[in-house]
Amino acid sequence: MGKVAAKMKVMPESPEIDLDDLRDKLESSLPEGAEIRNVEREDVAFGLVALLPLVVVPDDSGGTEAVEEAFSNVEGIESVKVEEVGRL
């Protein structure tokens, strides 16, 4: 069984949201078998900063859909988008 790495773009609802706290919430929301390997930050506009987590999931788990859904349900998240996907 292989693994898939997905770089995602997670937009917070506002610039006032604590990004470290948001990162912790993302990690605790992950479905079983998924893990966050790295989180970068990207300045978007007007003080808004997006989180760019690199999420690794098993190849047989249906891709990144479960992770996207879990992230979307975290309080303070405006949107979740998959930027890149590749096999490990």
C-alpha positions in Angstrom: 0.0 0.0 0.0 1.4 3.4 -1.0 0.8 6.8 0.3 -0.3 10.0 -1.2 0.9 13.5 -0.3 -1.3 16.5 -0.8 -0.4 20.1 -0.4 -3.6 21.9 0.7 -4.5 25.6 1.1 -6.6 26.3 4.1 -8.0 29.8 4.4 -9.0 31.1 7.8 -12.2 33.2 8.1 -10.4 36.3 9.2 -6.9 37.7 9.9 -7.6 37.7 13.6 -7.6 33.9 13.9 -4.7 32.4 15.8 -2.9 30.3 13.2 -1.0 28.2 15.7 -4.3 27.3 17.4 -5.9 26.6 13.9 -3.0 24.3 13.0 -3.6 22.3 16.2 -7.3 22.0 15.4 -6.5 20.8 11.9 -4.2 18.1 13.3 -6.8 16.9 15.8 -9.5 16.8 13.1 -7.5 14.4 10.8 -9.1 11.1 9.9 -7.4 7.9 11.0 -4.3 7.1 9.0 -3.7 10.7 7.8 -0.9 12.9 9.1 0.4 16.4 8.6 4.1 16.4 7.8 4.7 20.2 7.4 2.7 23.4 7.5 3.8 26.5 5.6 2.2 29.9 5.7 1.3 32.1 2.7 0.4 35.8 2.9 -2.7 36.4 0.9 -3.9 40.0 1.4 -4.7 42.6 4.0 -3.1 40.6 6.8 -4.8 37.3 5.9 -2.5 34.3 6.0 -3.3 30.9 4.5 -2.0 27.7 6.0 -0.5 25.2 3.5 -0.4 21.8 5.2 1.3 18.8 3.5 -1.0 15.9 4.4 -0.1 12.3 3.9 -2.9 9.7 3.5 -2.9 6.0 2.6 -3.4 5.4 -1.1 -6.4 3.2 -0.5 -8.4 5.6 1.7 -10.2 7.4 -1.1 -7.7 10.2 -1.7 -8.0 13.5 0.2 -11.8 13.8 0.4 -12.0 12.7 4.1 -9.3 15.2 5.0 -10.9 18.1 3.0 -14.2 17.4 4.8 -12.6 17.2 8.2 -10.7 20.5 7.6 -13.9 22.2 6.3 -15.7 21.3 9.6 -13.1 23.0 11.8 -14.3 26.2 13.4 -12.6 29.3 11.8 -12.0 27.8 8.3 -13.4 29.7 5.3 -12.2 27.2 2.6 -10.1 24.2 1.9 -8.5 23.6 -1.5 -6.1 20.9 -2.8 -3.1 22.6 -4.4 -0.9 19.6 -5.4 -1.1 15.8 -5.1 1.6 13.2 -5.6 2.5 9.7 -4.6 5.3 8.9 -2.1 
